[in-house]
Amino acid sequence: MPCIRTLFGLLAALASCGAVAFLGYCVYFDWKRRGDPAFKRRLRDKRRAQPPKADGPGAQQWDPARNEKLQELFLHEVQVGELWLSRGEHRMGVEHLSNALSMCGQPRELLKVFKHTLPPKVFEMLLHKIPLICQQFEADMNEQEYLEDDPD
């Protein structure tokens, strides 16, 4: 029996020495890798190339350049929609106003404004357009996810 105990003790000592050696190997090469200036440059380039990720569901990171372009596009769509409505082209006006609604950060507030400023007929047309906007948005998101998942 004492022979088996010493054998198990020896195996346990070898296993613990192997685990310590493996951890030491991992720590040493990780330290060497992180200390390499080329690694830091590659990591920084890789992070810049990746699009920013949201922290959680519904969370958005603020990007001033993107927000300015989106705001300009939003205002342009509202102006073009108002122009078409002033010319009597309700269908084209509703099309542009629905585009503006899809870009708006607070669509409920914008709908309240539209309800008070638009003629009832045009507002009804806009309300009927909302489900189509949602379907188009979902289709665009699904296509974007498909393109991101596709390796080619």
C-alpha positions in Angstrom: 0.0 0.0 0.0 2.7 2.5 0.8 4.0 2.1 -2.8 0.6 3.1 -4.3 0.5 6.2 -2.0 3.9 7.3 -3.1 3.0 6.7 -6.7 -0.2 8.8 -6.4 1.8 11.5 -4.5 4.4 11.5 -7.3 1.7 11.8 -10.0 0.0 14.6 -8.1 3.3 16.4 -7.7 4.1 16.0 -11.4 0.6 17.2 -12.4 0.9 20.3 -10.2 4.4 21.0 -11.6 3.0 20.6 -15.1 0.1 23.0 -14.4 2.4 25.6 -12.9 4.8 25.3 -15.8 1.9 25.6 -18.3 0.6 28.7 -16.5 4.0 30.2 -16.4 4.4 29.6 -20.1 1.1 31.3 -20.8 1.8 34.3 -18.6 5.4 34.8 -20.0 4.3 34.7 -23.7 1.3 36.9 -23.0 3.6 39.4 -21.3 6.0 39.2 -24.4 3.0 39.6 -26.8 1.6 42.6 -25.0 5.0 44.3 -24.7 5.5 44.1 -28.5 4.9 47.5 -30.2 3.7 45.8 -33.4 1.1 43.9 -31.4 -0.2 47.2 -30.0 -0.3 48.8 -33.4 -2.2 45.8 -34.9 -4.7 45.7 -32.1 -5.3 49.5 -32.4 -5.8 49.1 -36.2 -8.1 46.2 -35.7 -10.3 48.1 -33.2 -10.5 51.1 -35.5 -11.6 48.9 -38.4 -14.4 47.4 -36.4 -17.7 49.2 -36.2 -18.6 50.4 -32.7 -20.8 48.0 -30.7 -23.7 49.0 -28.5 -23.4 48.3 -24.8 -26.8 46.6 -24.5 -30.1 46.3 -26.2 -31.2 49.7 -27.4 -28.0 51.4 -26.3 -26.4 53.6 -28.9 -22.9 55.1 -29.0 -22.8 58.8 -29.9 -21.0 59.4 -33.2 -21.1 63.2 -34.0 -20.3 62.8 -37.7 -22.9 60.1 -38.2 -25.5 62.0 -36.2 -24.9 65.2 -38.1 -25.3 63.4 -41.4 -28.5 61.7 -40.1 -29.8 65.0 -38.9 -29.2 66.7 -42.2 -30.8 63.9 -44.1 -33.8 64.0 -41.7 -34.3 67.7 -42.1 -33.9 67.3 -45.9 -36.6 64.6 -46.0 -39.0 66.8 -43.9 -38.4 69.8 -46.2 -38.9 67.8 -49.4 -42.1 66.3 -47.9 -43.4 69.7 -47.0 -42.6 70.9 -50.5 -44.5 68.1 -52.1 -47.4 68.7 -49.8 -47.5 72.4 -50.6 -47.6 71.5 -54.3 -50.6 69.2 -53.7 -48.7 65.9 -54.2 -49.8 64.2 -51.1 -48.5 60.7 -52.0 -44.9 62.0 -52.6 -45.1 64.2 -49.5 -46.1 61.2 -47.3 -43.3 59.2 -48.8 -40.7 61.7 -47.7 -42.3 62.3 -44.4 -42.3 58.6 -43.7 -38.6 58.5 -44.6 -38.0 61.2 -42.1 -40.1 59.3 -39.5 -38.0 56.2 -40.0 -34.8 58.3 -39.3 -36.2 60.1 -36.3 -34.8 59.3 -32.9 -38.2 60.0 -31.3 -40.9 59.0 -33.7 -43.8 59.3 -31.3 -43.0 63.0 -30.7 -42.7 63.6 -34.4 -46.1 61.9 -35.0 -47.6 64.2 -32.4 -46.2 67.2 -34.3 -47.4 65.8 -37.6 -50.9 65.2 -36.1 -51.2 68.9 -35.3 -49.6 70.3 -38.4 -50.7 68.0 -41.2 -54.2 67.9 -42.7 -56.2 64.9 -41.4 -56.2 63.2 -44.8 -52.4 63.4 -45.1 -51.9 62.3 -41.5 -54.1 59.2 -42.2 -52.0 58.4 -45.2 -48.9 58.6 -43.1 -50.4 56.4 -40.4 -51.2 53.7 -43.0 -47.6 54.0 -44.2 -46.1 53.2 -40.8 -46.4 49.4 -41.0 -44.7 49.4 -44.4 -41.9 51.4 -42.9 -41.5 48.8 -40.1 -41.5 45.9 -42.6 -38.9 47.7 -44.8 -36.7 48.4 -41.7 -36.9 44.7 -40.6 -36.1 43.5 -44.2 -33.1 45.9 -44.3 -31.8 44.7 -40.9 -32.2 41.1 -41.9 -30.3 41.7 -45.2 -27.6 43.5 -43.3 -27.2 40.6 -40.8 -27.1 38.2 -43.7 -24.3 40.2 -45.4 -22.3 40.4 -42.1 -22.6 36.6 -41.6 -21.6 35.8 -45.1 -17.9 35.1 -45.3 -17.6 36.0 -49.0 
